Amino acid sequence: VKYVGLLMPGAMALAWVLSIDTEAHPTPRQRARRVATDARPWIFLGCWIATFLATSPYAVLDPVTFGRHFFFQLDHLAGGHGVELGIGGVYHLRHTLPLGVGWPVFLLAVPGAVLALRESGRASIVLLAFPALFYASTFSSHTVFLRYMLPVLPFVCLFAGFGAARLGRIAIGRGAAPLLVAAGLLVVVAEPAWRDVRSNQLLGRTDSRVVAAALLEDAAGDGTHTVYQTGAEWGHLQLWPAPQYFEEQVRALSGRAITPERQIGQDYERLQAEARRDEAATRRTTFVLTDTAEIDSGARPEYIVMLESELRQYSELRPGVRDLIEARYEVIGHVEGAGIGAGWYDQHDAFYLPFIGFGGVTRPGPDVTILRRNEASPPP
């Protein structure tokens, strides 16, 4: 949501244009003169640029890296994020916005916006300018994180509230009992309100990965045991590698970068690796982490952490690993998380809690199973 500031000048420009008195400036030349002599938009633009540079100084200090990362974000938005969910203009309208505020509230926002435009056209256009520009900017995107629509939700609620007030007034004017209208509004907000309460209750519980990490640390956290985790790294238990893992990173990053432009980034990564190496040396529990390439090369770690959830691309269990588990490993611990088959998830985000539907959910996080290599089992 931090990128929405890039659209602010457009929304403010529209608000400013609508504020021009067309009767006092009836000709295009007079309006152009008004544009040139009004200091307010230029002050806003200057403040916007200054704020951007103050909060993103490396846009000036390292413009090459800034440009590379900026265009990466554009490519990422256009190209998608793993699972194909369609374009943002359709997906957010079908899922993000109505599920974010609840279908009744979302549907109320439509007549609310229409009524607001009829009653106060210019002011309503100003209010609609930013969410409309933001929604349009995400329309063709194939990366559709639900959180991308957070800046739009307050405007949906605003127009839903306006619609509820106006429709309620119309209903009372036609003879409906005020208490009945109030009860109807309570029904409208009941589902999203309950969902917020239930979601917060679950978020207040310890994540399954934290519980499982504590179990594994007690069993094998002396820095000598090998561990492999299934699924994508964004969902893994936060296990600290042994210091030598970071030492290898430091050595790999100590040479010259491929190009001079990448040297700053490489130096920063080396400093990160050095700091993590020093931190790992102070940790009470560490592990020798095994990656997928090592598994494919025949490595057989002492422990496997199997992560299961409805987030498909973050919880994939490769067939070879499944066969290996069935042949050589035994379960020594299990922690239930959000469970399998529960609720509706944002499939692009590694947020291990359903957006709606909390039946069977114990705590945030995937279901975690800890397995230990059974030395008595025959090789696969």
Beta strands, then each sheet from edge to edge (+ up, - down):
strand 1: 222-229
strand 2: 286-290
strand 3: 303-308
strand 4: 329-335
strand 5: 367-373
sheet 1: 2+ 1+ 3+ 5- 4+
end
